Amino acid sequence: MRITANQITVVRILALPFPAWALIVRPEQPWMWVAFVVGVVVGATDFVDGWLARRQGPTVLGSLLDPVADKLFIAMLLLPLVAHGECPGWAAGALFVRELLITALRTSMAVRKQALKTSQLGKLKTVVQMGGVAAFYFALFIKPVEWMPRVQLACAVTMSVIAAGVAIKRRGLPPAWLLGGAIMWLAIAVASFWLEPLEAAFWIFMIMVGLTWVSGADYLWGAGRRIVAAGLRLQDVTRVLWAVVHGVALVPLLDEHPALAVPAMVALSAELSYGGVDNAVAAERARFAASSVVPSTLLALAVGACGWLGLVDAPTLGMLAWSLAAVSAVAFLIAVARERDVFFAPDRPAPG
């Protein structure tokens, strides 16, 4: 029986709720260890399904599942940290604004039959985001034995030396997984030796946010100019608003209302998945997906306004957040149902 890249990606997605549950509930230490191992395996298998996809040939369904899995990893493991006050809400919001904006720009470019290629820096960003969550988890929840910091430092130095050697040989950046691994092992080592856990977490998240926006700046500037030059469409504008509202109005709200963590996770997971559908349909058919981001954008704005301004009590705000989650999930399912022929035709290779 042949194992495919898409099967690996689906398993990655299905495994995510367990570490997300652990970060929300905070069970006893053995379960936190299990959740840590599951999270590491989920992150590591990103390379496995990528290798299989290159070997077996990419598919349209794979072009949807793989980037969505990467984004769900960050959403499901980062939002619980915001709810517990361990990651600043503005930092997580900045990450999601960037991710959703690039998703929107990628769709708008593909509709115009232009490509927004993933750069080496973009790949590095993904590795550092995943590694940053793991580094934070290790620093805060896993109490290492006495010799563990020295092992971490040895790993950091080893990966850094290898990355430097590869960079010299290639006369350019080393592979994203190697450079990202070196950066995050250094972060873990510094956290273990010199910083308190929450101090370490702050700097880990600053690295993540900084690299995320540095990697996105070129995309935003170049693609934005080309889209404006070609003429804006209503769908372009609604998707930009969709990206900003969810990242600014919804995610930082968890600082003040941690009980909204689960509906926010569901809503953002559905929106990121919808963005993946939008990207794949645009690349395949040069049009936007057959659904709308307007209802969820308006509802996310309402949730943010009610939460920040204190317009409703906590139970009502919770109902609004779950309504947003439901609307987001329905929009995603409608898009998949209407575009099923794009993804589920047998043996369809991805374009390009």
C-alpha positions in Angstrom: 0.0 0.0 0.0 1.5 3.3 -1.1 1.5 6.2 1.4 0.9 9.5 -0.2 1.8 13.0 0.7 -1.8 14.0 1.1 -2.4 11.1 3.6 0.5 12.3 5.7 -0.8 15.9 5.6 -4.3 14.8 6.7 -2.8 12.8 9.6 -0.8 16.0 10.6 -4.1 18.0 10.7 -6.0 15.3 12.6 -3.2 15.1 15.3 -3.2 18.9 16.0 -6.2 19.0 18.5 -4.3 16.9 21.1 -1.4 19.4 21.7 -3.9 22.2 21.4 -6.1 20.6 24.1 -3.0 20.2 26.3 -2.1 23.9 26.0 -5.6 24.9 26.9 -6.3 22.4 29.8 -2.7 22.1 31.1 -2.8 18.5 32.4 -0.1 16.8 34.5 3.5 16.8 33.3 3.5 13.3 31.6 0.7 14.4 29.3 2.5 17.7 28.5 5.5 15.6 27.5 3.2 13.5 25.2 1.7 16.6 23.7 5.2 18.1 23.1 6.3 14.9 21.3 3.1 14.9 19.2 3.6 18.6 18.3 7.2 17.9 17.3 6.2 14.9 15.1 3.5 17.0 13.4 6.0 19.8 12.7 8.7 17.3 11.5 6.3 15.5 9.1 6.0 18.7 7.1 9.3 17.7 5.5 8.1 14.1 5.0 5.0 15.1 3.0 7.0 17.7 1.1 9.5 15.0 0.1 6.7 12.6 -0.9 5.0 15.3 -2.9 8.2 16.0 -4.9 8.7 12.3 -5.5 5.1 11.4 -6.4 4.2 14.7 -8.1 2.2 17.5 -6.6 -1.6 17.5 -6.8 -4.3 20.2 -6.6 -5.6 18.7 -3.3 -2.0 18.7 -1.9 -1.6 22.4 -2.9 -4.6 23.1 -0.6 -3.8 20.8 2.3 0.0 21.4 2.9 0.0 25.2 3.4 -3.3 24.9 5.4 -1.7 22.3 7.7 1.3 24.7 8.3 -1.1 27.5 9.2 -3.3 25.4 11.4 -0.3 24.3 13.3 0.4 27.9 14.3 -3.3 28.8 15.0 -4.1 25.8 17.2 -0.9 26.0 19.2 -0.5 29.7 19.5 -4.0 30.9 20.5 -4.1 28.9 23.7 -0.8 30.7 24.8 -2.5 34.0 24.1 -5.5 33.0 26.2 -3.2 32.0 29.1 -1.3 35.4 28.9 1.9 33.8 27.8 2.0 35.2 24.3 1.1 38.9 23.7 -2.2 39.2 21.8 -0.8 41.9 19.5 2.1 39.6 18.6 -0.2 36.7 17.6 -2.5 39.1 15.9 0.4 40.5 13.8 1.3 36.9 12.8 -2.2 36.2 11.6 -2.7 39.5 9.8 0.5 38.7 7.8 -0.6 35.1 7.0 -4.1 36.1 5.9 -2.8 39.1 3.9 -0.4 37.0 2.0 -3.1 34.4 1.4 -5.4 37.2 0.0 -2.6 38.6 -2.2 -1.7 35.1 -3.5 -5.4 34.6 -4.6 -5.6 38.1 -6.2 -2.4 37.4 -8.1 -3.5 34.0 -9.3 -6.9 35.4 -10.5 -4.8 37.7 -12.7 -2.8 34.6 -13.9 0.3 35.8 -12.1 2.2 33.8 -9.5 3.4 34.8 -6.0 6.3 32.5 -5.5 7.3 31.3 -2.1 10.8 32.6 -1.2 13.5 31.0 0.8 12.8 33.6 3.5 9.2 32.6 3.5 10.1 28.9 4.0 12.4 30.0 6.8 9.5 31.9 8.4 7.4 28.7 8.5 10.2 26.7 10.1 10.9 29.4 12.7 7.2 29.8 13.5 6.9 26.0 14.1 10.2 25.9 16.0 9.3 29.0 18.0 6.2 27.4 19.4 8.2 24.2 20.2 11.0 26.3 21.8 8.4 28.2 24.0 6.7 25.0 25.0 10.0 23.4 26.0 11.1 26.5 27.9 7.9 26.9 29.9 6.5 23.5 30.4 9.2 20.9 30.2 11.5 21.0 33.2 14.9 19.7 31.9 17.3 17.7 34.0 20.5 19.4 35.1 22.5 18.5 32.0 19.8 19.4 29.5 20.9 23.1 28.9 24.4 21.9 27.9 22.9 19.5 25.4 20.7 22.2 23.9 23.7 24.6 23.6 25.7 21.8 21.9 22.8 21.2 19.4 22.6 25.0 18.7 26.3 25.3 18.1 26.4 22.2 15.9 23.4 23.3 13.7 24.8 26.8 13.5 28.2 25.6 12.3 26.6 23.3 9.7 24.3 26.1 8.5 27.3 28.4 8.2 29.3 25.7 6.3 26.4 25.1 3.9 25.9 28.8 3.4 29.6 29.3 2.5 29.5 26.3 0.1 26.3 27.5 -1.6 27.3 31.2 -1.5 23.8 31.9 -0.2 21.3 31.0 2.5 21.3 27.4 3.7 18.1 25.4 3.4 15.2 26.8 5.5 14.9 23.8 7.8 18.6 24.1 8.7 18.8 27.8 9.2 15.5 27.8 11.1 16.6 24.9 13.3 19.8 26.7 14.2 17.9 29.9 15.1 15.4 28.1 17.3 18.0 25.9 19.0 19.9 29.0 19.9 16.7 30.5 21.3 16.1 27.3 23.4 19.7 27.4 24.7 19.5 31.1 25.6 16.2 30.5 27.4 17.6 27.6 29.4 20.8 29.3 30.5 20.0 33.0 31.0 16.3 33.8 30.9 13.2 33.2 33.0 10.6 31.2 31.0 8.3 34.2 30.3 11.2 36.4 29.4 12.4 33.7 27.0 8.9 33.4 25.5 8.8 37.1 24.8 12.0 37.1 22.8 11.0 33.9 21.0 7.8 35.6 19.9 9.6 38.7 18.9 11.9 36.6 16.6 8.8 35.0 15.1 6.9 38.3 14.5 10.0 40.1 13.1 10.9 37.3 10.7 7.3 36.9 9.7 6.9 40.5 8.7 10.4 40.8 7.1 9.5 37.8 4.9 6.1 39.3 4.1 7.3 42.8 3.3 8.6 41.9 -0.2 5.4 40.0 -1.0 3.2 42.9 0.2 5.1 45.6 -1.7 5.6 43.8 -5.0 2.2 42.0 -5.2 0.3 45.0 -3.9 1.7 47.3 -6.6 1.0 44.8 -9.4 -2.6 44.2 -8.2 -3.3 48.0 -8.0 -1.8 48.5 -11.4 -4.0 45.8 -12.9 -7.1 47.4 -11.3 -8.6 46.6 -7.9 -11.7 44.4 -7.7 -14.3 44.3 -4.9 -13.1 40.8 -3.9 -9.5 42.1 -3.5 -10.7 44.8 -1.0 -13.0 42.4 0.9 -10.1 39.9 1.4 -7.7 42.6 2.6 -10.4 43.7 5.2 -10.9 40.0 6.0 -7.2 39.6 6.8 -6.9 42.8 8.9 -10.1 42.4 10.9 -9.5 38.8 12.0 -5.9 39.6 13.0 -6.6 42.9 14.7 -10.1 42.7 16.1 -10.3 39.0 17.1 -6.9 37.6 18.1 -5.8 40.2 20.6 -9.2 40.0 22.2 -8.0 36.8 23.9 -5.8 38.9 26.2 -8.9 40.2 28.0 -11.3 37.3 27.2 -9.4 34.0 27.4 -12.7 32.0 27.4 -12.9 32.8 23.7 -9.8 30.7 22.8 -11.7 27.7 21.5 -14.2 29.5 19.2 -11.4 31.7 18.0 -9.3 28.7 17.2 -12.2 27.2 15.2 -13.0 30.4 13.4 -9.3 31.1 12.5 -8.8 27.5 11.4 -11.8 27.7 9.2 -10.7 31.0 7.7 -7.2 29.8 7.0 -8.7 26.7 5.4 -11.0 28.9 3.3 -8.0 30.9 2.2 -6.3 27.7 1.1 -9.4 26.9 -1.0 -9.4 30.4 -2.5 -5.7 30.1 -3.4 -6.1 26.7 -5.1 -9.2 27.7 -7.0 -7.6 30.9 -8.2 -4.5 29.0 -9.4 -6.5 26.4 -11.2 -9.4 28.4 -12.6 -8.2 32.1 -12.4 -11.2 33.2 -10.3 -12.1 33.6 -6.7 -13.7 30.7 -4.8 -17.5 30.4 -4.9 -18.2 31.6 -1.4 -17.8 34.9 0.5 -15.6 36.3 3.3 -18.0 39.2 4.0 -20.3 37.5 6.6 -17.4 36.3 8.7 -15.5 39.6 8.4 -18.5 41.6 9.6 -19.1 39.1 12.5 -15.5 39.2 13.5 -15.6 43.0 13.5 -18.8 42.8 15.7 -17.1 40.3 18.1 -14.1 42.6 18.4 -16.1 45.8 18.9 -18.4 44.1 21.6 -15.4 42.7 23.4 -13.1 45.7 23.3 -15.9 48.2 24.2 -17.7 46.0 26.7 -21.0 46.3 24.9 -22.2 42.9 26.0 -21.7 40.5 28.9 -19.3 37.5 28.8 -22.0 34.8 27.9 -23.3 36.9 25.0 -19.8 37.6 23.8 -19.1 33.9 23.9 -22.3 33.2 21.9 -21.1 35.8 19.3 -17.7 34.1 19.1 -19.3 30.7 18.5 -21.5 32.2 15.9 -18.4 33.5 14.1 -16.9 30.0 14.3 -20.0 28.5 12.8 -20.2 31.1 10.0 -16.5 30.6 9.2 -16.9 26.8 9.1 -20.0 27.0 6.9 -18.3 29.4 4.5 -15.4 27.0 4.2 -17.6 23.9 3.7 -19.6 25.8 1.0 -16.4 26.7 -0.8 -15.2 23.1 -0.7 -18.6 21.7 -1.9 -18.9 24.2 -4.8 -15.3 23.7 -5.9 -15.1 19.9 -5.3 -14.3 19.2 -8.9 -11.1 21.3 -8.5 -9.8 19.1 -5.7 -11.2 15.7 -6.0 -10.9 14.8 -9.7 -8.6 11.7 -9.8 -4.9 12.1 -10.4 -5.0 15.8 -11.0 -1.6 17.4 -11.0 -1.1 20.9 -9.5 -0.7 23.7 -12.1 2.8 24.7 -12.9 
